[in-house]
Amino acid sequence: MTKPWKYIDNQFLIATRTSYKRAVKLSNYHDAALLQAVATDPAFQPVYDRYHPLHLALEEQWSIWKSRGGAQEGETLNLNQLLEQAENRLPGWEVQIQVVYPATTPRYKAIFPDGRKPFTKGTIDQRINAYNILSLNIGADPALATIKTVVDDTYTGLNNARIAQQGAKAVTKAGSEMLEAAVTDAMITQYRNMGFLMDNFYEQRESLANTLFDLQTLRDLDQRIFTGTLSPLETEPVLVHTFLSDDRLRLKNNGSRSYTLYLASTPSGINSTPVIVAPLEEKNITAADFEITNYGTHRYLTAVNPNNDAETEYLIELY
């Protein structure tokens, strides 16, 4: 069987098959770069007009998917907390039942035939159902009516939380299908825009490709840790990277003086909110701490030593 010609493969789609976030980063950059290109060459206006609505749709679906994922996490946390609370009530129920039916009696054994194991082992659904079985085992025993009411309420609460969690998962899955469609539309159009560039700007294709497309994110470079030494009053460009607001960075200062980081829109720039790392400090931040609004243009991480009397050392890890 003849292999497909590699130039027919859409590298934008290939690069984003396993990462929605990468697609959003590629789109943020491309959309911003096209807008800048329009300012110097009106030939890019129809390209931007075609792409920009797809970028907005991708951003919208990404935000919806993220928010629904957060709702799912919230429902899961709620269920786990309820399960933990229910397990904490078990010893008290056992004591109250033993007042009526000592642990050595057949009746007590019938109520808790496997002890606490069904409540702590197995799947979530099996653990939830253990409370329903406990209620059935208590039955209509008038001596245990009060405990049965509490057990029934506990089971109802757990079951409702499980239904809410499953519903949140279904909504998130449905949202991912819409996000995948938005990713596909945007990445196909970026591929087509590359064709436009090749056809209309052949002699400038290399420089324009580097300007209009986030080739670094597309290639997914492996370097994640950056270190350096800053001389007194030195400003150093550390890296060029397309971030999203929730991207995390680990910052460490191995020197005796503080250093300051900026996420700028130009190489060695400082047009963002500064993040200061004190001597020997280690801390975790997100890109949102730089308080920027355009992640398509603010891609240049800059380190500055504001001290005039000593050098300092930085370590920056992307993860």
C-alpha positions as CSV (number, residue, x, y, z in Angstrom):
1,M,0.0,0.0,0.0
2,T,1.3,3.4,-1.0
3,K,2.0,5.7,2.0
4,P,0.2,9.1,1.9
5,W,2.4,12.0,0.7
6,K,3.6,13.7,3.9
7,Y,2.8,17.1,2.7
8,I,-0.9,16.2,2.4
9,D,-1.0,15.5,6.2
10,N,-2.3,18.5,8.1
11,Q,0.4,19.0,10.8
12,F,-1.9,21.4,12.7
13,L,-4.5,18.6,13.2
14,I,-1.8,16.0,14.0
15,A,-0.2,18.2,16.6
16,T,-3.6,18.8,18.4
17,R,-5.0,15.3,18.4
18,T,-4.1,14.8,22.0
19,S,-4.2,18.3,23.3
20,Y,-7.1,20.8,23.2
21,K,-4.9,23.3,25.0
22,R,-2.2,23.2,22.3
23,A,-4.9,24.0,19.7
24,V,-6.0,27.0,21.7
25,K,-2.4,28.2,22.0
26,L,-1.9,27.8,18.3
27,S,-5.1,29.7,17.6
28,N,-4.3,32.5,20.0
29,Y,-1.0,33.1,18.3
30,H,-2.3,32.8,14.7
31,D,-5.2,35.0,15.2
32,A,-3.1,37.8,16.8
33,A,-0.4,37.4,14.1
34,L,-3.0,37.7,11.3
35,L,-4.4,40.9,12.9
36,Q,-0.9,42.4,13.0
37,A,-0.3,41.3,9.4
38,V,-3.4,43.1,8.2
39,A,-2.0,46.4,9.5
40,T,0.9,46.2,7.1
41,D,-0.6,44.3,4.1
42,P,-4.3,44.4,3.3
43,A,-3.9,41.1,1.4
44,F,-4.3,39.4,4.8
45,Q,-7.7,41.0,5.5
46,P,-9.8,38.2,4.0
47,V,-7.6,35.6,5.6
48,Y,-8.1,37.2,9.0
49,D,-11.9,37.7,8.4
50,R,-12.2,34.0,7.6
51,Y,-10.1,32.8,10.5
52,H,-11.2,35.1,13.3
53,P,-14.7,33.7,13.8
54,L,-13.3,30.2,14.0
55,H,-10.9,31.4,16.6
56,L,-13.7,33.0,18.7
57,A,-15.7,29.8,18.4
58,L,-12.7,27.7,19.6
59,E,-12.2,30.1,22.5
60,E,-15.9,29.8,23.5
61,Q,-16.0,26.0,23.3
62,W,-12.7,25.8,25.2
63,S,-14.1,28.0,28.0
64,I,-17.4,26.0,28.1
65,W,-15.5,22.7,28.2
66,K,-13.2,23.9,31.0
67,S,-16.1,25.2,33.1
68,R,-18.0,22.0,32.7
69,G,-15.0,20.0,33.6
70,G,-14.8,22.1,36.8
71,A,-18.4,21.3,37.5
72,Q,-17.6,17.7,37.2
73,E,-14.7,18.0,39.6
74,G,-17.0,19.8,42.0
75,E,-19.6,17.0,41.9
76,T,-16.9,14.4,42.4
77,L,-15.5,16.2,45.4
78,N,-19.0,16.5,46.8
79,L,-19.6,12.7,46.4
80,N,-16.3,11.8,47.9
81,Q,-17.0,14.1,50.9
82,L,-20.4,12.5,51.4
83,L,-18.9,9.0,51.3
84,E,-16.3,10.0,53.9
85,Q,-19.0,11.5,56.1
86,A,-21.1,8.3,55.8
87,E,-18.2,6.1,56.7
88,N,-17.5,8.2,59.8
89,R,-21.1,7.5,60.9
90,L,-20.8,3.8,60.7
91,P,-19.2,3.2,64.1
92,G,-21.9,5.1,65.8
93,W,-24.6,3.1,64.0
94,E,-22.9,-0.1,65.0
95,V,-22.8,0.9,68.7
96,Q,-26.5,1.9,68.6
97,I,-27.5,-1.4,67.0
98,Q,-25.4,-3.4,69.4
99,V,-27.4,-1.9,72.3
100,V,-30.4,-3.7,70.9
101,Y,-28.6,-6.7,69.3
102,P,-25.1,-7.5,70.7
103,A,-22.4,-8.2,68.1
104,T,-22.5,-11.9,68.8
105,T,-26.2,-12.4,68.0
106,P,-27.5,-13.8,64.7
107,R,-29.6,-10.6,64.2
108,Y,-26.6,-8.4,64.3
109,K,-24.8,-10.7,61.9
110,A,-27.7,-10.5,59.6
111,I,-27.6,-6.7,59.6
112,F,-23.8,-6.5,59.0
113,P,-23.0,-9.9,57.4
114,D,-19.7,-8.6,56.0
115,G,-18.9,-6.0,58.6
116,R,-17.7,-2.6,57.2
117,K,-16.1,-4.1,54.1
118,P,-19.0,-3.3,51.7
119,F,-18.9,0.4,52.8
120,T,-15.2,0.9,52.2
121,K,-14.2,-1.6,49.4
122,G,-15.4,-1.9,45.8
123,T,-16.6,0.5,43.2
124,I,-18.3,3.8,44.1
125,D,-21.7,2.3,43.1
126,Q,-21.1,-0.8,45.3
127,R,-20.2,1.3,48.3
128,I,-23.2,3.5,47.8
129,N,-25.5,0.5,47.4
130,A,-24.1,-0.9,50.7
131,Y,-26.2,1.7,52.5
132,N,-29.3,0.6,50.7
133,I,-28.6,-3.0,51.6
134,L,-28.1,-1.9,55.3
135,S,-31.5,-0.3,55.2
136,L,-33.1,-3.5,53.8
137,N,-31.3,-5.6,56.4
138,I,-32.7,-3.4,59.2
139,G,-36.2,-3.7,57.6
140,A,-39.3,-2.8,59.6
141,D,-37.7,-3.5,63.0
142,P,-39.3,-0.9,65.3
143,A,-36.4,-1.0,67.7
144,L,-34.1,0.3,64.9
145,A,-36.6,2.7,63.2
146,T,-34.6,5.8,64.1
147,I,-31.4,4.4,62.7
148,K,-33.1,3.2,59.6
149,T,-34.3,6.8,58.9
150,V,-30.8,8.1,59.1
151,V,-29.4,5.3,56.9
152,D,-32.1,6.0,54.3
153,D,-31.3,9.7,54.3
154,T,-27.6,8.9,53.9
155,Y,-28.3,6.6,50.9
156,T,-30.6,9.1,49.3
157,G,-27.9,11.8,49.6
158,L,-25.2,9.6,48.2
159,N,-27.4,8.4,45.3
160,N,-28.4,11.9,44.3
161,A,-24.8,13.0,44.4
162,R,-23.8,10.1,42.2
163,I,-26.5,11.0,39.7
164,A,-25.3,14.6,39.6
165,Q,-21.7,13.5,39.1
166,Q,-22.7,11.2,36.2
167,G,-24.8,14.0,34.7
168,A,-21.8,16.3,34.8
169,K,-19.6,13.7,33.1
170,A,-22.1,13.4,30.3
171,V,-22.3,17.1,29.8
172,T,-18.5,17.3,29.8
173,K,-18.3,14.6,27.2
174,A,-20.9,16.3,25.0
175,G,-19.0,19.5,25.4
176,S,-15.8,17.8,24.3
177,E,-17.4,16.8,21.0
178,M,-18.3,20.4,20.2
179,L,-14.8,21.5,21.2
180,E,-13.2,18.9,18.9
181,A,-15.3,20.2,16.1
182,A,-14.1,23.8,16.8
183,V,-10.5,22.6,17.0
184,T,-10.9,20.8,13.7
185,D,-12.3,23.8,11.9
186,A,-9.6,26.1,13.2
187,M,-6.7,23.7,12.5
188,I,-8.0,23.0,9.0
189,T,-8.2,26.7,8.3
190,Q,-4.7,27.3,9.6
191,Y,-3.5,24.6,7.1
192,R,-5.4,26.3,4.3
193,N,-3.8,29.7,5.4
194,M,-0.4,28.1,5.0
195,G,-1.4,27.3,1.5
196,F,-2.4,30.9,0.9
197,L,0.9,32.0,2.2
198,M,2.8,29.6,-0.1
199,D,0.8,30.7,-3.1
200,N,0.9,34.4,-2.6
201,F,4.1,35.0,-0.8
202,Y,6.4,32.3,-2.1
203,E,9.6,34.2,-1.8
204,Q,8.8,35.2,1.8
205,R,7.3,31.9,2.8
206,E,9.9,31.0,5.5
207,S,9.9,34.3,7.3
208,L,6.1,34.7,7.1
209,A,5.6,31.1,8.3
210,N,7.7,31.9,11.4
211,T,5.7,35.1,11.9
212,L,2.1,33.9,11.3
213,F,2.3,30.4,12.9
214,D,3.4,29.3,16.4
215,L,5.9,26.8,15.1
216,Q,7.4,26.3,18.5
217,T,4.2,25.0,20.0
218,L,3.4,23.1,16.8
219,R,6.7,21.2,17.2
220,D,6.2,20.8,21.0
221,L,9.8,21.3,22.0
222,D,10.9,19.2,24.9
223,Q,12.8,21.7,27.0
224,R,10.9,22.5,30.2
225,I,13.6,23.8,32.6
226,F,15.5,27.0,32.0
227,T,18.4,28.3,34.2
228,G,20.7,31.3,34.1
229,T,22.8,33.8,36.0
230,L,21.9,37.5,35.9
231,S,24.6,40.0,36.4
232,P,23.8,43.2,38.3
233,L,21.1,45.2,36.5
234,E,21.0,42.6,33.7
235,T,17.9,42.0,31.6
236,E,17.8,38.6,29.9
237,P,15.3,37.0,27.5
238,V,14.6,33.5,28.9
239,L,12.3,31.9,26.5
240,V,9.6,32.3,23.9
241,H,6.5,30.3,24.6
242,T,2.7,30.5,24.0
243,F,0.9,30.4,27.4
244,L,-2.6,30.1,28.5
245,S,-3.8,31.7,31.7
246,D,-3.7,28.4,33.7
247,D,-0.3,27.3,32.6
248,R,1.9,26.7,35.6
249,L,5.5,27.7,36.2
250,R,7.8,26.7,39.1
251,L,10.2,29.5,40.0
252,K,13.3,29.2,42.1
253,N,15.9,31.7,43.1
254,N,19.3,30.2,43.8
255,G,21.0,33.5,44.4
256,S,21.4,36.1,47.1
257,R,19.4,38.8,45.4
258,S,15.8,38.9,44.1
259,Y,15.0,38.7,40.4
260,T,11.9,39.8,38.5
261,L,10.0,38.1,35.7
262,Y,7.8,39.6,33.0
263,L,5.7,38.0,30.3
264,A,6.1,40.6,27.5
265,S,5.0,41.2,24.0
266,T,8.5,41.9,22.7
267,P,11.9,40.2,23.3
268,S,13.4,41.4,26.6
269,G,10.2,43.4,27.2
270,I,8.8,44.2,30.6
271,N,5.2,45.2,29.7
272,S,3.3,42.9,32.1
273,T,2.7,42.8,35.9
274,P,6.1,41.8,37.4
275,V,6.5,38.6,39.4
276,I,9.3,38.9,42.0
277,V,11.2,35.9,43.3
278,A,13.1,36.6,46.6
279,P,16.5,35.2,47.4
280,L,16.5,31.4,47.9
281,E,12.7,31.4,47.4
282,E,10.8,28.7,45.4
283,K,7.2,29.2,44.4
284,N,4.6,28.2,41.9
285,I,2.6,30.6,39.8
286,T,0.3,30.5,36.7
287,A,0.6,32.7,33.6
288,A,-2.4,34.6,34.9
289,D,-0.2,36.1,37.6
290,F,1.4,38.3,34.9
291,E,-2.1,39.9,34.4
292,I,-2.0,40.1,30.6
293,T,-5.0,39.9,28.3
294,N,-3.5,38.8,25.0
295,Y,-1.7,35.5,25.2
296,G,-1.2,35.5,21.5
297,T,1.3,38.3,21.6
298,H,2.7,38.1,25.2
299,R,5.0,35.2,24.6
300,Y,8.4,36.5,25.8
301,L,9.5,35.6,29.3
302,T,12.0,38.1,30.6
303,A,14.2,37.9,33.7
304,V,15.6,41.0,35.3
305,N,18.1,41.5,38.1
306,P,17.1,44.9,39.6
307,N,20.1,44.9,42.0
308,N,23.2,46.9,41.2
309,D,25.5,45.1,43.7
310,A,25.4,41.4,43.1
311,E,24.4,38.7,40.5
312,T,21.6,36.2,41.1
313,E,20.5,32.9,39.6
314,Y,17.1,31.7,38.3
315,L,15.5,28.4,37.6
316,I,12.2,28.3,35.7
317,E,10.3,25.1,35.0
318,L,7.2,24.9,32.7
319,Y,4.8,22.1,33.7
